[in-house]
Amino acid sequence: MASVKAHGPHPGHENHLCYLHNMGVLDADVEGFKSLVKDAKFLCKECGRAAAEAENLCDPIKL
C-alpha cells in the first residue's frame, strides 16, 4: 500500500484506518486496505474500526 505523508493530531496518524479512509485509500486501494484489517486483533476505542496491527488505530485495545 502506498505511504501517505501528512501530519495528524498525533504521531503515526497517517497510518491509522480513520485517516486512510478519509483520504480515500479504501476507494483507491481496496486490497491494500483489506490487508490492514484481515485477521483483526485490535479495536479502536475512538471509532470502532478493527485492524490486524495496533499501529493502524488511534486508540487500540486488544480483542
Z-matrix of the N, CA and C atoms (Angstrom, degrees):
N
C 1 1.446
C 2 1.520 1 108.14
N 3 1.293 2 116.27 1 143.11
C 4 1.462 3 122.23 2 -179.19
C 5 1.520 4 110.77 3 -67.48
N 6 1.305 5 115.83 4 141.49
C 7 1.459 6 121.64 5 177.61
C 8 1.524 7 109.43 6 -83.24
N 9 1.313 8 116.14 7 139.59
C 10 1.460 9 121.93 8 179.52
C 11 1.519 10 107.84 9 -108.31
N 12 1.328 11 117.29 10 129.12
C 13 1.463 12 121.69 11 178.89
C 14 1.520 13 109.24 12 -100.97
N 15 1.312 14 116.41 13 114.63
C 16 1.459 15 121.05 14 179.75
C 17 1.519 16 108.95 15 -164.55
N 18 1.316 17 115.05 16 167.54
C 19 1.462 18 121.02 17 175.78
C 20 1.515 19 107.61 18 -108.91
N 21 1.312 20 116.72 19 137.40
C 22 1.452 21 120.63 20 -179.64
C 23 1.506 22 110.95 21 -121.49
N 24 1.320 23 116.20 22 -170.48
C 25 1.461 24 120.97 23 -178.54
C 26 1.527 25 113.34 24 -70.82
N 27 1.344 26 116.81 25 -13.73
C 28 1.457 27 121.12 26 177.73
C 29 1.531 28 108.41 27 -156.12
N 30 1.330 29 117.21 28 160.59
C 31 1.470 30 120.35 29 -178.22
C 32 1.527 31 111.65 30 -56.68
N 33 1.313 32 116.15 31 137.66
C 34 1.454 33 121.41 32 177.37
C 35 1.512 34 115.07 33 84.18
N 36 1.329 35 117.73 34 -1.60
C 37 1.467 36 120.40 35 -175.45
C 38 1.527 37 112.04 36 -58.71
N 39 1.328 38 117.43 37 -28.93
C 40 1.457 39 120.11 38 -179.41
C 41 1.529 40 112.65 39 -66.34
N 42 1.338 41 117.86 40 -9.96
C 43 1.464 42 122.28 41 177.17
C 44 1.525 43 112.79 42 -105.11
N 45 1.312 44 117.50 43 1.17
C 46 1.464 45 121.10 44 -176.58
C 47 1.522 46 111.20 45 -85.29
N 48 1.321 47 115.97 46 145.45
C 49 1.462 48 121.31 47 -177.27
C 50 1.520 49 112.76 48 -57.35
N 51 1.314 50 118.01 49 -38.19
C 52 1.468 51 119.96 50 -179.40
C 53 1.526 52 110.30 51 -62.02
N 54 1.325 53 117.06 52 -43.90
C 55 1.462 54 121.16 53 179.26
C 56 1.527 55 110.68 54 -67.12
N 57 1.324 56 116.74 55 -46.69
C 58 1.462 57 120.52 56 -179.24
C 59 1.521 58 111.13 57 -60.49
N 60 1.329 59 116.82 58 -40.13
C 61 1.464 60 120.46 59 177.48
C 62 1.527 61 110.31 60 -63.81
N 63 1.321 62 116.99 61 -46.05
C 64 1.467 63 121.03 62 179.83
C 65 1.527 64 112.35 63 -63.29
N 66 1.320 65 117.56 64 -28.32
C 67 1.461 66 121.91 65 179.78
C 68 1.528 67 112.36 66 -85.85
N 69 1.329 68 117.88 67 -0.56
C 70 1.455 69 121.33 68 176.35
C 71 1.510 70 115.36 69 87.22
N 72 1.322 71 117.60 70 12.44
C 73 1.460 72 120.29 71 -178.70
C 74 1.526 73 111.22 72 -64.43
N 75 1.316 74 118.31 73 -35.72
C 76 1.463 75 120.52 74 178.92
C 77 1.523 76 110.28 75 -58.04
N 78 1.316 77 117.42 76 -45.47
C 79 1.465 78 121.10 77 179.48
C 80 1.529 79 111.79 78 -70.25
N 81 1.316 80 117.40 79 -36.96
C 82 1.463 81 121.74 80 -175.27
C 83 1.525 82 113.50 81 -81.49
N 84 1.336 83 117.77 82 -28.31
C 85 1.467 84 121.32 83 -174.21
C 86 1.526 85 110.00 84 -147.34
N 87 1.317 86 116.24 85 71.96
C 88 1.465 87 121.17 86 -177.09
C 89 1.525 88 110.88 87 -58.89
N 90 1.322 89 117.78 88 -44.14
C 91 1.468 90 120.42 89 -178.18
C 92 1.529 91 111.26 90 -63.85
N 93 1.314 92 117.41 91 -40.70
C 94 1.459 93 120.63 92 177.58
C 95 1.516 94 111.80 93 -64.27
N 96 1.332 95 116.48 94 -41.47
C 97 1.463 96 121.31 95 178.64
C 98 1.527 97 109.63 96 -64.91
N 99 1.340 98 116.48 97 -42.18
C 100 1.467 99 120.54 98 179.07
C 101 1.521 100 111.36 99 -60.57
N 102 1.327 101 117.08 100 -34.87
C 103 1.464 102 119.95 101 -179.79
C 104 1.527 103 111.64 102 -65.38
N 105 1.324 104 117.52 103 -25.66
C 106 1.466 105 121.19 104 178.82
C 107 1.526 106 112.62 105 -78.22
N 108 1.322 107 117.07 106 -24.99
C 109 1.466 108 120.08 107 -175.84
C 110 1.526 109 113.40 108 -106.61
N 111 1.340 110 117.35 109 -13.73
C 112 1.465 111 120.78 110 -179.29
C 113 1.525 112 110.08 111 -61.15
N 114 1.322 113 116.09 112 136.18
C 115 1.469 114 122.30 113 -179.24
C 116 1.529 115 111.30 114 56.34
N 117 1.312 116 115.86 115 45.38
C 118 1.467 117 122.05 116 -177.58
C 119 1.524 118 112.18 117 -53.60
N 120 1.327 119 115.13 118 136.63
C 121 1.465 120 122.56 119 178.72
C 122 1.520 121 111.93 120 -122.94
N 123 1.353 122 116.49 121 -6.71
C 124 1.458 123 121.25 122 -176.74
C 125 1.520 124 110.43 123 -134.45
N 126 1.323 125 115.63 124 150.12
C 127 1.456 126 123.82 125 178.23
C 128 1.525 127 107.85 126 -124.35
N 129 1.326 128 116.99 127 138.05
C 130 1.461 129 120.81 128 177.89
C 131 1.527 130 109.37 129 -85.12
N 132 1.328 131 116.77 130 125.64
C 133 1.470 132 121.01 131 178.19
C 134 1.520 133 111.76 132 -71.63
N 135 1.333 134 118.36 133 -16.85
C 136 1.465 135 121.87 134 -179.85
C 137 1.526 136 112.45 135 -83.14
N 138 1.343 137 116.53 136 -50.86
C 139 1.472 138 119.64 137 -171.41
C 140 1.520 139 114.28 138 -116.44
N 141 1.330 140 117.97 139 -10.87
C 142 1.458 141 120.50 140 179.16
C 143 1.514 142 114.66 141 84.69
N 144 1.322 143 118.28 142 1.54
C 145 1.463 144 120.12 143 177.67
C 146 1.524 145 109.65 144 -71.63
N 147 1.333 146 115.86 145 154.28
C 148 1.457 147 122.08 146 178.38
C 149 1.523 148 108.87 147 -117.26
N 150 1.340 149 116.14 148 145.76
C 151 1.463 150 121.06 149 -179.17
C 152 1.522 151 109.97 150 -146.17
N 153 1.325 152 114.96 151 158.18
C 154 1.458 153 120.77 152 178.30
C 155 1.528 154 111.50 153 -71.31
N 156 1.330 155 116.98 154 -32.56
C 157 1.466 156 122.21 155 -177.70
C 158 1.525 157 110.57 156 -121.04
N 159 1.321 158 116.71 157 140.06
C 160 1.464 159 121.99 158 179.73
C 161 1.525 160 111.78 159 -60.51
N 162 1.324 161 117.20 160 -31.12
C 163 1.471 162 121.14 161 -176.99
C 164 1.526 163 113.31 162 -65.71
N 165 1.331 164 117.60 163 -10.29
C 166 1.460 165 120.81 164 179.42
C 167 1.525 166 112.60 165 -98.33
N 168 1.331 167 117.12 166 13.36
C 169 1.465 168 121.86 167 179.67
C 170 1.523 169 109.92 168 -133.04
N 171 1.326 170 116.53 169 150.35
C 172 1.470 171 121.20 170 -179.42
C 173 1.526 172 112.69 171 -71.63
N 174 1.325 173 116.53 172 -43.18
C 175 1.463 174 121.03 173 -175.08
C 176 1.531 175 108.98 174 -138.17
N 177 1.353 176 116.72 175 71.07
C 178 1.463 177 120.64 176 -171.86
C 179 1.522 178 114.64 177 -76.41
N 180 1.329 179 113.73 178 146.52
C 181 1.462 180 122.01 179 168.03
C 182 1.526 181 106.40 180 -130.71
N 183 1.312 182 116.46 181 147.17
C 184 1.461 183 121.56 182 -178.84
C 185 1.525 184 109.77 183 -72.56
N 186 1.329 185 115.45 184 137.12
C 187 1.471 186 120.32 185 176.91
C 188 1.510 187 110.16 186 -76.97
